[in-house]
């Protein structure tokens, strides 16, 4: 298999998934969900990914400016949290 064919094969499902996510996000926005609330939900899902308990104080903090901030990931790891095995 050529590298170009392999890249096309690998990218096609991602493209479809990204299109599906974009449509779902558009639908949420059309329903009145604000971008700030979407960021809050994504932050909570990231905490789920790191197996942070639902009642942990970190969940009550305001959503960070950058939910992909490497310092945030470092902080989670220092607190003893790790990604769930299904997300590695």
N, C-alpha and C positions, 0 to 999 in steps of 0.2 A: 504494500500500500504506500503510495507516495505521501510525502509530508503534507502537501496541499490537500489531498483527499482526506487524510487523517484529521487535519485541522477543521475542515468543513464538517466532517462527521461529528467531531467533538463540539463544535460551536452551534450546530443546528438545534439541538435540544435546549441549549442555554438561551438562544434567541427566542425560541417559542416560550420558554418559561418567563423570560424578561417581558415579552409582549403580554403574557397573561397577567403578570404582576402589575404592569402598567395599566391594563384595563381595570383590574381590581382597585388600584389606587384611584383611578379616575372616578370609578363608581362611588368609592368612599367619599371623595371630595365633593362629588355631585350631590351626595346625601347630606352634606353639611359638616362633615368631619374636618376639623382644621388641621393644617400641617403640624401645629404644635402638639395636638393630641396624637397624631400619627407618630411623632418623635417619641412621645411618652410611651406609647405602646411598644415601639421598637426597643426602647431602653429596657422596658420590663421583660420583653422577650430575650434580650441579651442577658439579663440577670437570670432568666430561666435557663439559658444555655450554660451558664456558669453554676447552675444548681444552687442559687442563692434562695434560702427559704422565703416563703411568702410573707412571713412576719418579721423579716430582717430590717433593721433600721435603714439600710441603704435604699430600700424600696420606697421609703417615705421622703427621701431627699428630692429636691427638684431635678428635673432632667438636665444632665450636663449639656453644655454648649456643643461638645463633640462627643457623641456616644461611641465613636470609634477611637477615642483618645487612648494612646498606648499607656499613659499613666493610670487610666482607669482600669485597664486590664491588669497592670502590675499591682495595683491596689487590691483587686479581687484575688489575685494569686497570693499576695502577702497575707490576706485574711484566710487563706486556706481553701479558696474555691477553685474549682477546675472545670473545664468544659466537660459536658456529658460525653461519654464515649461515642454516642451516635452522631456527634457533630465534629469529630476529628477528621 
